[in-house]
Amino acid sequence: MKQVFSDKQIDRLLQTVGPVTHFEDLAEEGHLLEYLNEFLKERYNTDVPFRVEMFNLLLKYSKVPVPEIEEYYLKHLQTALKLFLERTAKWRI
């Protein structure tokens, strides 16, 4: 009996078995940040969606912690917490 896959299942499978990019290879080998700073520094520093995509690759493939990512997300967490405290200040005793 043949198994029938839904469109969602097929899309999920295609995402997991898709081709590996050179960015993913570099992240896995621990050289992606080095590569970005050497060859794509301007784009990395100015193109926020590209930088976030690279951070996601580093989070997914890096075998060691990456301080740049931790700093980036801690700054965003700090901003979110400040906003939360400002908006909830009137409810505090």
URPE-V502337 format. One record per residue. N is the residue number from 1. RES is the residue in one small letter. OMEGA is omega in whole degrees, 0 to 359 (* if undefined). Layout:
# URPE-V502337
n->{N & N}
res->{RES & RES}
omega->{OMEGA & OMEGA}
This chain:
# URPE-V502337
n->{1 & 2 & 3 & 4 & 5 & 6 & 7 & 8 & 9 & 10 & 11 & 12 & 13 & 14 & 15 & 16 & 17 & 18 & 19 & 20 & 21 & 22 & 23 & 24 & 25 & 26 & 27 & 28 & 29 & 30 & 31 & 32 & 33 & 34 & 35 & 36 & 37 & 38 & 39 & 40 & 41 & 42 & 43 & 44 & 45 & 46 & 47 & 48 & 49 & 50 & 51 & 52 & 53 & 54 & 55 & 56 & 57 & 58 & 59 & 60 & 61 & 62 & 63 & 64 & 65 & 66 & 67 & 68 & 69 & 70 & 71 & 72 & 73 & 74 & 75 & 76 & 77 & 78 & 79 & 80 & 81 & 82 & 83 & 84 & 85 & 86 & 87 & 88 & 89 & 90 & 91 & 92 & 93}
res->{m & k & q & v & f & s & d & k & q & i & d & r & l & l & q & t & v & g & p & v & t & h & f & e & d & l & a & e & e & g & h & l & l & e & y & l & n & e & f & l & k & e & r & y & n & t & d & v & p & f & r & v & e & m & f & n & l & l & l & k & y & s & k & v & p & v & p & e & i & e & e & y & y & l & k & h & l & q & t & a & l & k & l & f & l & e & r & t & a & k & w & r & i}
omega->{179 & 176 & 180 & 181 & 175 & 179 & 179 & 180 & 180 & 178 & 180 & 178 & 180 & 178 & 183 & 182 & 181 & 181 & 179 & 179 & 178 & 176 & 179 & 177 & 181 & 179 & 180 & 180 & 178 & 183 & 186 & 180 & 177 & 179 & 181 & 181 & 181 & 190 & 183 & 187 & 183 & 180 & 180 & 182 & 186 & 184 & 185 & 178 & 178 & 180 & 179 & 177 & 179 & 177 & 178 & 177 & 179 & 178 & 184 & 191 & 184 & 181 & 179 & 177 & 180 & 183 & 181 & 179 & 180 & 179 & 180 & 182 & 176 & 177 & 178 & 176 & 179 & 179 & 180 & 180 & 176 & 179 & 178 & 181 & 178 & 183 & 180 & 182 & 182 & 180 & 181 & 180 & *}
